[in-house]
C-alpha cells in the first residue's frame, strides 16, 4: 500500500492489529487510498485489518460503511464479502437481546457469505462460517449439511466436528453426536481427551453410567492435564450411581499420585467431602487437613475445608478444635481480601459460611456476645447472596440460613436475658415458623413477662411439633430458661413428666 508516495508495511499493520493498537492502525489508514495501477486489489489486505479494527472497537456503523464500499469497489473479491458478513454477524451479536433484529443481521451475514462462496468455494473458512450461522439461526439441517461440506473440503477443521456434534446434541441425537466425536478422536488423537469426555458426558446425561465411566477412564488414560480434574469428578459421580463405592476413594488416591500439585487441594477436599457423607469423620479430617495445610493457589478450597473440618469437630463436641479450624479459615479469607479487595463480596457464601460456623461454635462455648457479633456479620453475606442470585434452589438455602441465624440470635439474647432483642430477632424470622424453637422462644418470653396463659399456648404448639417425649432440657436450659424450672407449668403445658 502506498500513502503520500510512501509504502506501508503489511506486517507492521498486522502487528498493530494483533497487539490491539487499533488507534495507531487508524492513524495510518484513515481512508481508502490509491494504489499502483498494476496492483488492483493489493490495498485490500490492509483495509481488511482496518475493518477488523473497527469491529474490535465496536465502531459497527463505520465498519459497515467501509465493507459495503469495498464489496462495490471489488465485487469479484470474495474477501470483501467475508468481511461484510463478519460486520453483520457482529451487529447481530450486539443486538442479541432482540432476536428479530439479531435474526435479520444474521440473514444478511449469510447472504454475503454465500456470495463469497460463489466467488471462491475453495476457502474452507467460508463454508465453516456458513454452517455456523445456520446453526445460530437454528436451521440445523442446513448447518449439518454445510459442516459436512466443510469436513469434506478439509478434514483438519476441528471446529466443524465440534459444532456439528453440538447441533446433534441439541437435536437429542446423542448417538449421532457420539459418532462425530469418534471420528474427531480418530482424526485428532492429540485432542482425544475432549472427544472421550464429550462422549462420556452424553452417556452420563442419558443414564448409561457404565459406558460413561469407561469413556471417562479413557480420558484419564490420555494424560491430558486440562481435562483431568473435571473428568475425575464425572467418573466419581458415575461410580456413585453404579454403587461402586470402593472405587471412589481409590480413584481419589490414584489422582493424588498423578495430578499436578496445583490441583491436589481440590482432590483432597472432594475426598474429604465423600468421607464426610459416609460418616467416616476421622478419615475425612485427614484429607481436609491436607487441603488446609497445602492449598497452593487454591485458597478458596482451603476455606471450604476449614469449614467442613470445623463441622466435624463441632459434631464431636470438641468445640475448641472446631474454633481453631474456623480461625484458620478466617485467616485465609483475610489473606485473600488483602490480595483481592472484593474477595468477600465476590464469595459471599464462602465468607458467610465461616461466620455462621463461628457463631455456632461460640454458642456451644457459651460465648454468646461473640456469637452475636459473628452471626450479625454473617447476615451481611446472606443478604448479599439474596441480592445477587436468582436460582430458586439457592434462594431457598439463603432463606434457611437467614432463619437459622435469626433463631440462634434469639437463643443468644435469651441466654443473655436481653428480652427486647430476643423479640426483635424472633420477629425477623420470615420463613419456617413451624420450627419448634420458634414457639419455645415465644413461650419463654411470655413466661418471663408473667403471661403464663400465652406461654402455655405457645409451649403446647412447641410440644405438638417437637413431641413431648423429645423434651429433655439439658443443664444449659436450666441455667438460662425460666420455664423449664417450673415443673407444674411443664406438666400443665403437656411436657412429658418423665
C-alpha positions as CSV (number, residue, x, y, z in Angstrom):
1,X,0.0,0.0,0.0
2,X,1.2,3.5,-0.8
3,X,0.2,6.6,1.1
4,X,1.6,10.1,0.2
5,X,4.1,8.3,-2.1
6,X,5.4,6.0,0.8
7,X,4.9,2.3,1.1
8,X,3.2,0.9,4.2
9,X,4.5,-2.4,5.5
10,X,1.7,-5.0,5.8
11,X,3.4,-6.9,8.5
12,X,3.5,-3.7,10.6
13,X,-0.3,-3.3,10.1
14,X,-0.8,-6.9,11.2
15,X,1.4,-6.4,14.2
16,X,-0.6,-3.4,15.3
17,X,-3.9,-5.3,14.9
18,X,-2.7,-8.4,16.8
19,X,-1.2,-6.2,19.6
20,X,-4.6,-4.3,19.8
21,X,-3.0,-1.0,18.9
22,X,-6.1,0.0,16.9
23,X,-5.7,3.8,17.2
24,X,-2.2,3.6,15.7
25,X,-3.6,1.5,12.9
26,X,-6.4,4.0,12.3
27,X,-3.8,6.8,12.1
28,X,-2.0,5.0,9.2
29,X,-5.2,4.0,7.3
30,X,-7.7,6.8,7.7
31,X,-9.4,6.5,4.4
32,X,-9.4,4.4,1.2
33,X,-6.1,5.2,-0.5
34,X,-4.7,4.9,-4.0
35,X,-2.6,2.0,-5.1
36,X,-0.4,1.4,-8.2
37,X,-2.4,0.7,-11.3
38,X,-0.8,-2.8,-11.6
39,X,-1.9,-3.7,-8.0
40,X,-5.7,-3.6,-8.4
41,X,-6.5,-5.5,-5.2
42,X,-3.3,-5.0,-3.2
43,X,-4.7,-2.5,-0.8
44,X,-7.5,-4.7,0.5
45,X,-5.0,-6.7,2.6
46,X,-4.6,-3.5,4.6
47,X,-8.3,-2.5,4.5
48,X,-9.2,-5.9,5.9
49,X,-7.3,-5.2,9.1
50,X,-8.8,-1.7,9.2
51,X,-12.3,-3.1,9.1
52,X,-11.5,-5.7,11.7
53,X,-10.1,-3.0,14.0
54,X,-13.3,-1.0,13.6
55,X,-15.2,-4.2,14.6
56,X,-13.0,-4.7,17.6
57,X,-13.6,-1.2,18.8
58,X,-17.3,-1.7,18.3
59,X,-17.5,1.0,15.6
60,X,-20.0,-1.1,13.7
61,X,-21.5,1.8,11.7
62,X,-18.2,2.8,10.1
63,X,-17.2,-0.8,9.7
64,X,-20.4,-1.5,7.7
65,X,-19.9,1.6,5.6
66,X,-16.4,0.5,4.6
67,X,-17.4,-3.1,4.0
68,X,-20.3,-2.0,1.7
69,X,-18.0,0.4,-0.1
70,X,-15.4,-2.3,-0.8
71,X,-17.9,-5.0,-1.9
72,X,-19.0,-2.5,-4.6
73,X,-15.4,-1.4,-5.4
74,X,-14.1,-5.0,-5.7
75,X,-17.2,-7.2,-6.5
76,X,-15.0,-10.0,-7.6
77,X,-13.0,-10.3,-4.4
78,X,-14.7,-12.8,-2.1
79,X,-12.7,-11.4,0.9
80,X,-14.7,-8.2,0.8
81,X,-18.0,-10.2,1.2
82,X,-16.5,-12.2,4.1
83,X,-15.6,-9.0,5.9
84,X,-19.0,-7.6,5.2
85,X,-20.6,-10.8,6.6
86,X,-18.4,-10.5,9.7
87,X,-19.6,-7.0,10.4
88,X,-23.2,-8.1,10.0
89,X,-22.6,-11.0,12.4
90,X,-21.0,-8.7,15.0
91,X,-24.0,-6.4,14.7
92,X,-26.3,-9.3,15.2
93,X,-24.4,-10.3,18.3
94,X,-24.7,-6.8,19.6
95,X,-28.5,-7.0,19.1
96,X,-28.7,-10.5,20.6
97,X,-31.3,-9.5,23.2
98,X,-33.7,-8.7,20.4
99,X,-33.9,-11.9,18.4
100,X,-35.8,-10.4,15.5
101,X,-33.1,-7.8,14.9
102,X,-30.4,-10.5,15.5
103,X,-32.0,-12.8,13.0
104,X,-32.2,-10.0,10.4
105,X,-28.5,-9.3,10.6
106,X,-27.5,-13.0,10.6
107,X,-29.5,-13.5,7.4
108,X,-27.6,-10.6,5.9
109,X,-24.4,-12.1,7.0
110,X,-25.4,-15.4,5.4
111,X,-26.3,-13.7,2.2
112,X,-22.8,-12.2,1.9
113,X,-21.1,-15.4,2.9
114,X,-22.9,-17.2,0.1
115,X,-21.7,-14.6,-2.4
116,X,-18.2,-15.2,-1.1
117,X,-18.7,-18.9,-1.6
118,X,-19.9,-18.4,-5.1
119,X,-16.7,-16.4,-5.8
120,X,-14.4,-18.8,-4.1
121,X,-15.7,-22.2,-2.9
122,X,-12.2,-23.4,-2.1
123,X,-11.7,-21.3,1.1
124,X,-12.9,-23.6,3.8
125,X,-13.4,-20.7,6.2
126,X,-16.4,-19.6,4.1
127,X,-18.3,-22.9,4.3
128,X,-17.4,-23.3,8.0
129,X,-18.9,-19.8,8.8
130,X,-22.0,-20.5,6.7
131,X,-22.5,-23.7,8.7
132,X,-22.0,-21.8,12.0
133,X,-24.5,-19.0,11.0
134,X,-27.1,-21.6,10.0
135,X,-26.6,-23.2,13.5
136,X,-27.1,-19.8,15.2
137,X,-30.2,-19.3,13.1
138,X,-31.4,-22.8,14.3
139,X,-31.7,-24.1,10.8
140,X,-30.0,-27.3,11.9
141,X,-30.4,-29.4,8.8
142,X,-28.6,-26.8,6.7
143,X,-26.0,-26.3,9.4
144,X,-25.2,-30.1,9.4
145,X,-25.1,-30.1,5.5
146,X,-22.5,-27.3,5.5
147,X,-20.4,-28.8,8.3
148,X,-20.2,-32.0,6.3
149,X,-19.2,-30.0,3.3
150,X,-16.5,-28.2,5.4
151,X,-15.1,-31.5,6.7
152,X,-15.1,-32.9,3.1
153,X,-13.2,-29.9,2.0
154,X,-10.7,-30.0,4.8
155,X,-10.8,-32.8,7.4
156,X,-8.4,-30.8,9.7
157,X,-11.0,-28.2,10.6
158,X,-11.7,-29.5,14.1
159,X,-14.3,-26.8,14.9
160,X,-16.6,-28.3,12.2
161,X,-16.7,-31.7,14.1
162,X,-17.3,-30.0,17.4
163,X,-20.1,-27.7,16.2
164,X,-21.8,-30.5,14.2
165,X,-21.8,-32.7,17.3
166,X,-23.1,-29.8,19.4
167,X,-26.1,-29.4,17.0
168,X,-26.8,-33.1,17.1
169,X,-26.9,-33.0,20.9
170,X,-29.4,-30.1,20.7
171,X,-31.5,-32.4,18.4
172,X,-31.2,-35.1,21.1
173,X,-29.4,-37.3,18.5
174,X,-26.7,-38.4,21.0
175,X,-25.8,-41.5,19.0
176,X,-25.1,-39.3,16.0
177,X,-23.1,-36.9,18.1
178,X,-21.0,-39.7,19.6
179,X,-20.2,-41.0,16.1
180,X,-18.9,-37.5,15.2
181,X,-16.8,-37.5,18.4
182,X,-15.3,-40.9,17.5
183,X,-14.3,-39.5,14.1
184,X,-12.9,-36.5,15.9
185,X,-10.8,-38.8,18.2
186,X,-9.5,-40.7,15.1
187,X,-8.7,-37.5,13.2
188,X,-7.2,-35.6,16.2
189,X,-5.6,-38.1,18.5
190,X,-3.7,-35.3,20.4
191,X,-7.1,-34.0,21.4
192,X,-8.7,-37.3,22.1
193,X,-9.4,-36.4,25.8
194,X,-12.0,-33.8,24.6
195,X,-13.8,-36.4,22.4
196,X,-13.9,-39.1,25.1
197,X,-15.1,-36.6,27.7
198,X,-17.9,-35.4,25.4
199,X,-19.0,-39.0,24.7
200,X,-18.8,-39.8,28.4
201,X,-21.0,-36.8,29.2
202,X,-23.6,-37.8,26.7
203,X,-23.8,-41.3,28.2
204,X,-23.8,-39.9,31.7
205,X,-26.6,-37.4,30.9
206,X,-28.7,-40.3,29.5
207,X,-28.2,-42.6,32.5
208,X,-25.7,-45.1,30.9
209,X,-23.2,-44.7,33.8
210,X,-21.3,-47.9,33.0
211,X,-20.4,-46.8,29.4
212,X,-19.8,-43.2,30.6
213,X,-17.3,-44.4,33.2
214,X,-15.5,-46.3,30.5
215,X,-15.2,-43.1,28.5
216,X,-14.1,-41.0,31.5
217,X,-11.4,-43.7,32.3
218,X,-10.2,-43.3,28.7
219,X,-9.8,-39.5,29.3
220,X,-7.7,-40.1,32.4
221,X,-5.5,-42.5,30.4
222,X,-4.7,-39.9,27.8
223,X,-2.7,-38.0,30.4
224,X,-4.4,-34.7,29.3
225,X,-4.0,-32.4,32.4
226,X,-6.6,-29.9,31.2
227,X,-9.5,-32.4,31.4
228,X,-8.1,-34.5,34.3
229,X,-9.8,-32.9,37.3
230,X,-13.2,-32.3,35.7
231,X,-13.3,-35.8,34.3
232,X,-12.3,-37.2,37.7
233,X,-15.4,-35.8,39.2
234,X,-17.6,-37.1,36.4
235,X,-16.1,-40.5,36.9
236,X,-16.7,-40.4,40.7
237,X,-20.3,-39.5,40.0
238,X,-20.7,-42.5,37.7
239,X,-19.1,-44.8,40.3
240,X,-21.6,-43.5,42.9
241,X,-24.5,-44.2,40.6
242,X,-23.2,-47.7,39.9
243,X,-22.8,-48.3,43.6
244,X,-19.0,-48.8,43.2
245,X,-18.2,-47.1,46.4
246,X,-14.9,-48.8,46.8
247,X,-13.7,-47.3,43.5
248,X,-14.4,-43.7,44.6
249,X,-11.7,-43.4,47.2
250,X,-9.3,-45.5,45.1
251,X,-9.8,-43.0,42.3
252,X,-9.1,-40.0,44.5
253,X,-6.0,-41.7,45.8
254,X,-4.8,-42.5,42.3
255,X,-5.4,-38.9,41.3
256,X,-3.3,-37.6,44.1
257,X,-0.4,-39.6,42.8
258,X,-0.8,-38.4,39.2
259,X,-2.2,-34.9,39.3
260,X,-0.2,-31.6,39.4
261,X,0.3,-30.1,42.9
262,X,-1.8,-27.1,42.0
263,X,-4.9,-29.3,41.9
264,X,-4.2,-31.5,44.9
265,X,-6.1,-29.4,47.4
266,X,-9.3,-29.7,45.3
267,X,-8.9,-33.5,45.2
268,X,-8.3,-33.7,49.0
269,X,-11.3,-31.6,49.7
270,X,-13.5,-33.7,47.4
271,X,-12.2,-36.9,49.0
272,X,-12.9,-35.4,52.4
273,X,-16.5,-34.5,51.4
274,X,-17.1,-38.0,50.2
275,X,-15.9,-39.5,53.5
276,X,-17.9,-36.9,55.4
277,X,-21.0,-38.1,53.7
278,X,-20.1,-41.6,54.7
279,X,-19.7,-40.5,58.3
280,X,-16.1,-41.6,58.2
281,X,-15.1,-38.4,60.0
282,X,-11.5,-39.2,61.1
283,X,-10.6,-40.2,57.5
284,X,-12.3,-37.1,56.2
285,X,-10.3,-34.9,58.6
286,X,-7.0,-36.3,57.3
287,X,-7.9,-35.2,53.7
288,X,-9.3,-31.8,54.9
289,X,-6.0,-31.2,56.8
290,X,-4.0,-31.8,53.6
291,X,-6.2,-29.3,51.7
292,X,-5.9,-26.8,54.5
293,X,-2.2,-27.1,55.1
294,X,-1.0,-27.3,51.4
295,X,-3.6,-25.4,49.4
296,X,-1.2,-23.9,46.8
297,X,-3.1,-21.4,44.8
298,X,-6.5,-22.9,45.8
299,X,-7.1,-20.8,48.9
300,X,-10.9,-20.8,48.5
301,X,-10.8,-24.6,48.6
302,X,-8.8,-24.5,51.8
303,X,-11.5,-22.2,53.3
304,X,-14.2,-24.7,52.4
305,X,-12.1,-27.5,54.0
306,X,-11.7,-25.4,57.2
307,X,-15.5,-25.0,57.4
308,X,-16.1,-28.8,56.9
309,X,-13.4,-29.8,59.4
310,X,-14.8,-27.4,61.9
311,X,-18.2,-29.0,61.4
312,X,-16.8,-32.4,62.2
313,X,-15.1,-31.2,65.4
314,X,-18.3,-29.5,66.4
315,X,-20.2,-32.8,65.9
316,X,-17.5,-34.5,68.1
317,X,-18.1,-31.7,70.7
318,X,-14.5,-30.7,70.5
319,X,-15.5,-27.0,70.3
320,X,-12.1,-25.6,70.9
321,X,-10.6,-27.6,68.0
322,X,-13.6,-26.6,65.9
323,X,-12.9,-22.9,66.6
324,X,-9.3,-23.4,65.6
325,X,-10.4,-24.6,62.1
326,X,-12.7,-21.6,61.9
327,X,-10.0,-19.2,62.7
328,X,-7.7,-20.8,60.1
329,X,-10.5,-20.2,57.6
330,X,-10.8,-16.6,58.6
331,X,-7.0,-16.1,58.2
332,X,-7.2,-17.4,54.7
333,X,-10.2,-15.0,54.0
334,X,-8.2,-12.1,55.3
335,X,-5.2,-13.1,53.2
336,X,-7.4,-13.2,50.1
337,X,-9.0,-9.9,50.9
338,X,-5.6,-8.3,51.0
339,X,-4.8,-9.8,47.6
340,X,-8.2,-9.1,46.1
341,X,-10.1,-6.2,47.7
342,X,-13.5,-7.6,46.6
343,X,-12.9,-11.2,47.6
344,X,-15.6,-11.3,50.3
345,X,-18.2,-9.7,48.1
346,X,-17.3,-12.0,45.2
347,X,-17.5,-15.0,47.5
348,X,-20.3,-14.1,50.0
349,X,-21.3,-17.7,50.7
350,X,-17.7,-18.7,51.5
351,X,-17.3,-15.8,53.9
352,X,-20.8,-16.2,55.3
353,X,-20.5,-19.9,56.0
354,X,-17.3,-19.4,58.0
355,X,-19.0,-16.7,60.1
356,X,-22.1,-18.9,60.6
357,X,-19.9,-21.8,61.7
358,X,-18.0,-19.5,64.1
359,X,-21.3,-18.3,65.7
360,X,-22.4,-21.9,66.1
361,X,-19.2,-22.9,67.9
362,X,-19.2,-19.8,70.1
363,X,-22.7,-20.7,71.2
364,X,-21.5,-24.1,72.2
365,X,-18.7,-22.5,74.1
366,X,-21.3,-20.2,75.7
367,X,-19.6,-17.1,74.3
368,X,-22.9,-15.5,73.5
369,X,-21.8,-12.0,72.8
370,X,-19.1,-13.2,70.5
371,X,-21.6,-15.4,68.7
372,X,-23.9,-12.4,68.3
373,X,-21.1,-10.5,66.6
374,X,-20.2,-13.4,64.3
375,X,-23.9,-14.0,63.3
376,X,-24.6,-10.4,62.6
377,X,-21.6,-10.3,60.3
378,X,-22.8,-13.4,58.6
379,X,-26.1,-11.6,57.9
380,X,-24.3,-9.2,55.6
381,X,-23.2,-12.0,53.3
382,X,-26.5,-13.8,53.4
383,X,-28.2,-10.6,52.3
384,X,-25.6,-10.1,49.6
385,X,-26.3,-13.6,48.3
386,X,-30.0,-12.8,48.3
387,X,-29.5,-9.7,46.1
388,X,-27.1,-11.3,43.7
389,X,-28.6,-14.7,42.8
390,X,-31.9,-15.7,41.2
391,X,-31.6,-19.5,41.3
392,X,-34.7,-20.8,43.2
393,X,-32.9,-23.7,45.0
394,X,-30.1,-21.4,46.1
395,X,-32.5,-18.8,47.3
396,X,-34.2,-21.4,49.4
397,X,-30.9,-22.2,51.1
398,X,-30.3,-18.5,51.6
399,X,-33.7,-18.3,53.4
400,X,-32.8,-21.3,55.5
401,X,-29.6,-19.6,56.6
402,X,-31.5,-16.4,57.4
403,X,-33.9,-18.4,59.6
404,X,-31.0,-20.3,61.3
405,X,-29.1,-17.0,62.1
406,X,-32.2,-15.3,63.5
407,X,-33.1,-18.3,65.6
408,X,-29.6,-18.5,67.1
409,X,-29.6,-14.8,67.7
410,X,-32.8,-15.3,69.6
411,X,-31.2,-18.1,71.6
412,X,-28.1,-15.9,72.4
413,X,-30.2,-12.9,73.6
414,X,-32.5,-15.2,75.7
415,X,-29.4,-16.6,77.4
416,X,-28.2,-13.0,78.0
417,X,-31.7,-12.2,79.3
418,X,-32.0,-9.4,76.7
419,X,-35.7,-9.9,76.0
420,X,-36.1,-6.9,73.8
421,X,-33.5,-8.0,71.2
422,X,-34.8,-11.6,71.5
423,X,-38.2,-10.4,70.5
424,X,-36.8,-8.3,67.6
425,X,-34.9,-11.2,66.0
426,X,-37.8,-13.5,66.6
427,X,-40.0,-11.2,64.6
428,X,-37.3,-11.3,61.8
429,X,-37.9,-15.0,61.2
430,X,-39.9,-14.8,58.0
431,X,-39.9,-18.4,57.0
432,X,-40.2,-21.8,58.6
433,X,-42.2,-20.7,61.6
434,X,-43.2,-24.3,62.1
435,X,-39.8,-24.8,63.7
436,X,-40.3,-25.9,67.4
437,X,-37.7,-23.4,68.6
438,X,-39.8,-20.5,67.3
439,X,-42.7,-21.5,69.7
440,X,-40.4,-22.3,72.6
441,X,-38.9,-18.8,72.3
442,X,-42.3,-17.2,72.3
443,X,-43.3,-19.4,75.4
444,X,-40.1,-18.4,77.3
445,X,-40.6,-14.7,76.5
446,X,-44.3,-14.8,77.6
447,X,-43.3,-16.7,80.8
448,X,-40.7,-14.0,81.6
449,X,-43.4,-11.3,81.2
450,X,-45.7,-13.2,83.6
451,X,-48.1,-14.2,80.9
452,X,-48.3,-17.9,81.7
453,X,-51.5,-18.3,79.8
454,X,-49.9,-17.3,76.5
455,X,-46.7,-19.2,77.5
456,X,-48.7,-22.4,77.9
457,X,-50.4,-22.0,74.5
458,X,-47.0,-21.4,72.8
459,X,-45.5,-24.3,74.7
460,X,-48.3,-26.6,73.6
461,X,-47.6,-25.7,70.0
462,X,-43.9,-26.4,70.7
463,X,-44.8,-29.8,72.1
464,X,-47.1,-30.7,69.2
465,X,-44.2,-30.0,66.8
466,X,-41.4,-31.4,68.8
467,X,-43.1,-34.2,70.6
468,X,-43.4,-34.4,74.4
469,X,-41.0,-37.4,74.5
470,X,-38.3,-35.2,72.9
471,X,-38.4,-32.6,75.6
472,X,-35.2,-33.2,77.5
473,X,-33.8,-29.9,78.8
474,X,-30.1,-30.1,79.5
475,X,-28.1,-28.2,82.1
476,X,-27.7,-25.2,79.9
477,X,-31.5,-24.9,79.5
478,X,-31.9,-25.0,83.3
479,X,-29.4,-22.2,83.7
480,X,-30.8,-19.9,81.1
481,X,-34.5,-20.6,80.6
482,X,-37.1,-19.9,83.3
483,X,-40.0,-22.1,82.2
484,X,-38.0,-25.3,82.3
485,X,-37.5,-24.9,86.0
486,X,-41.3,-24.8,86.6
487,X,-42.4,-28.5,86.7
488,X,-46.0,-27.6,87.3
489,X,-46.0,-25.3,84.2
490,X,-44.4,-28.0,82.1
491,X,-46.9,-30.6,83.2
492,X,-49.9,-28.3,82.5
493,X,-48.4,-27.4,79.1
494,X,-48.1,-31.0,78.0
495,X,-44.5,-31.9,78.5
496,X,-43.7,-35.5,79.5
497,X,-43.4,-35.7,83.3
498,X,-40.6,-38.2,82.9
